[in-house]
């Protein structure tokens, strides 16, 4: 998502039960957005190794989103670049 130097990100974590957590990220940016944008995803507890790298790289962040959260928009084909075999 395009953003300016005025962007503010707020992350909210909520345990839904012992195995599931909800993550809500709200972006506020008076230069790019007319109102706050909130993205909500559900994360399930796992014993798998962490896939995140914490880099401030847009491509890395996008890959992490497509690796972690189910795509809610069937017409969004952006994730295909990360999974060419699918």
Legacy VTK file of the C-alpha trace (Angstrom):
# vtk DataFile Version 3.0
C-alpha trace
ASCII
DATASET POLYDATA
POINTS 86 float
0.000 0.000 0.000
1.378 3.385 -0.922
2.052 5.589 2.082
3.643 8.876 3.005
5.934 9.971 5.805
2.749 10.844 7.727
1.487 7.251 7.846
0.640 5.791 11.233
0.251 2.041 11.739
-1.598 0.529 14.688
-1.452 -3.223 15.310
-3.999 -4.912 17.548
-3.677 -8.513 18.657
-6.574 -10.408 20.243
-6.555 -14.002 21.416
-9.735 -15.658 20.216
-8.957 -18.918 22.013
-5.849 -20.940 22.960
-5.035 -21.705 19.320
-6.189 -18.641 17.368
-5.275 -14.973 17.365
-6.755 -12.093 15.405
-4.424 -9.430 14.018
-5.867 -6.079 12.959
-3.597 -3.513 11.318
-4.978 0.000 10.866
-3.237 2.464 8.567
-3.908 6.188 8.853
-2.332 8.498 6.289
-3.886 11.899 5.599
-1.930 12.264 2.331
-2.954 8.950 0.750
-6.148 7.900 2.527
-9.481 9.648 3.042
-10.198 7.450 6.071
-8.301 4.799 8.081
-7.823 1.420 6.381
-7.966 -1.713 8.541
-6.776 -5.159 7.475
-7.874 -8.077 9.687
-6.488 -11.592 9.556
-6.577 -14.674 11.733
-3.429 -16.476 12.799
-3.362 -20.069 14.046
-0.842 -21.400 16.542
1.748 -23.619 14.920
5.012 -25.358 15.691
6.363 -24.447 12.247
9.354 -22.138 12.116
8.696 -18.439 11.720
8.485 -17.328 8.097
8.799 -13.580 8.715
12.073 -11.775 8.131
11.175 -8.314 9.510
12.734 -6.590 6.487
11.314 -3.242 5.429
10.950 -4.451 1.871
7.579 -4.270 0.105
8.119 -7.537 -1.801
9.091 -9.387 1.375
6.077 -7.992 3.226
3.725 -8.977 0.388
5.136 -12.519 0.307
4.660 -12.809 4.074
1.022 -11.760 3.732
0.367 -14.306 0.979
2.246 -16.999 2.968
0.379 -16.291 6.175
-3.171 -15.162 5.453
-5.813 -16.632 3.169
-6.531 -14.360 0.212
-10.107 -13.098 0.599
-10.274 -11.731 -2.954
-10.434 -14.450 -5.657
-9.670 -11.974 -8.456
-6.427 -10.839 -6.781
-3.697 -12.547 -8.797
-0.773 -10.671 -7.203
0.123 -13.655 -5.020
0.747 -15.849 -8.055
4.195 -14.323 -8.489
5.174 -15.871 -5.147
3.723 -19.300 -5.937
4.283 -19.942 -9.666
3.818 -23.701 -9.252
0.178 -23.309 -8.101
LINES 1 87
86 0 1 2 3 4 5 6 7 8 9 10 11 12 13 14 15 16 17 18 19 20 21 22 23 24 25 26 27 28 29 30 31 32 33 34 35 36 37 38 39 40 41 42 43 44 45 46 47 48 49 50 51 52 53 54 55 56 57 58 59 60 61 62 63 64 65 66 67 68 69 70 71 72 73 74 75 76 77 78 79 80 81 82 83 84 85
